[in-house]
């Protein structure tokens, strides 16, 4: 295994700094320790509590967050703390002893409607995946245990994972009112029990995902890069809020046609293909005058 590298990130709380690793530390569970006694199952957290300014330690998928007492400033100590965490990990230090009961941060899941009446968005209070995954059938779930488990519900047609939510499209054999509570509780319990969302082989740290995206981006022509930047900045956030995703597929410089792929709640939505196609088309034509003729929206 390659040596761990730790980077320091700010948070919205000035008392808390986030020490992010370039590899995963724990699998889907999140842990919170208020003192060294609570940290009996985490040698890493115990070591950190020997630092007199440490108030609370949080350990999640690929980071350690530390809340400090106001006896020191982060600027004076953050590099030393980052080095201490890296040294501990690279010396094969144990992060969590899994067979000891821990104080886990409870999982919560709530359901949101989407523009697609067949699709609901189930939002969790923790990150589930670092990149998007789409499942059209149970055959696609070889490396996704949660998706495979969800297909035990006969009404589920398609599943989409992204960041901290799951979009589920159902068949018309039931109404969402009849099954939403059961589905939400199933997802919540699955996450709460710390079960695998996708297999380790499919997991990527945020840095790995960014590196892959950057490599794909650099292989594009200049106009395609402009299109991707517009989609990422102006279109994708709105689509994600509705439980969907949009991907750039290609640009033909001769016909000036753009193809995009719709996923999640947008896929198969009665109105989204037309609305998004025209919305994207109008925006691209306005921002890239003379370079866009037509946008084709394809269901993922």
Secondary structure, DSSP 8 states (H G I E B T S, - for coil): -----EEEEE-SSTTEEEEEESS--SSS--EEESSTTTTTT-HHHHHHHTSTTEEEEEEETTEEEEEE-TTS-HHHHHHHHHHHHHHHHHTT-----TTS---B----EEEEE-SSTTEEEEEESS---SS-EEESSGGG-TT-HHHHHHTTSTTEEEEEEETTEEEEEE-TTS-HHHHHHHHHHHHHHHHHTT--SS-TTT---HHHHHHHHHHHHHTS-HHHHHHHHHIIIIIHHHHHHTTEEEEEEEEETTTTEEEEEEEETTTT-TTHHHHHHHHHHHHHHHHSTTT--EEEEEE-
